[in-house]
Amino acid sequence: MARKPALIIDMFGQHPLLLALLTGFLSGFILSVPVGPVNLTIINEGARSGLLWATMIGLGASVMEVIYCTLAFTGFASFFTGKVINASIELVSFVFMLYLGIRFLRANRIPSVAPVEARINARLMPHSAFAIGLVRVMGNPGVFLFWIVLAAHFRSREWVPASRAGVASCVAGVGAATVLWFTGLSYAVSCRQKKFTERTLLRMEHVSGIAMLVLAVIQGIYIVVKMTHDKL
């Protein structure tokens, strides 16, 4: 039984692209679940305009998520190299996940449209469902910041190789996860006629907060173990 974790680690070590794909999928799914502009738009538009319209909104949002993720890996993650910088990224990742977890867990109302998003919507005035989803993510700078932090964290932990194939695998995982979540949400609202009350949406937000706090605790334990190991 003790050999099973080692076998799993060895498997991912021998297949780094698989690890990058799984890393992208899990992070993309976790980022999609919290109730934000995209999820609210899909819930509102899906109930009114049907499955195809809601699905296209989700597809536009997924494309923008993939663009942000790609930019984070190709434009920023390469700057975060070196032992001291990697250690700093570990700490920043812990604080960032802890902050998001507390923020989601303490949420007592559904967030409204951010001022940046409102200005972008007013300027671009998207009319198609795909463009609406694209602009919803584009107008949320927190998404880009999230991917910059995660990209640096994944690189420092060597979960995503620096090669083009490694980045492509991670981005593909992100795209698959976001499409899966937004399509499932569109189907639940449009075809299953599932009603999402404010209480239900807040529960989704709180579950996301718990998940973030769990990840923060794991990250904190990793930092402590690594510091102890370095001292020995």
Salt bridges, closest charged atoms under 4 A:
GLU45 OE2 - ARG48 NH2 2.67
GLU90 OE1 - HIS153 ND1 3.72
GLU90 OE1 - ARG157 NH1 3.75
GLU117 OE2 - ARG136 NE 3.43
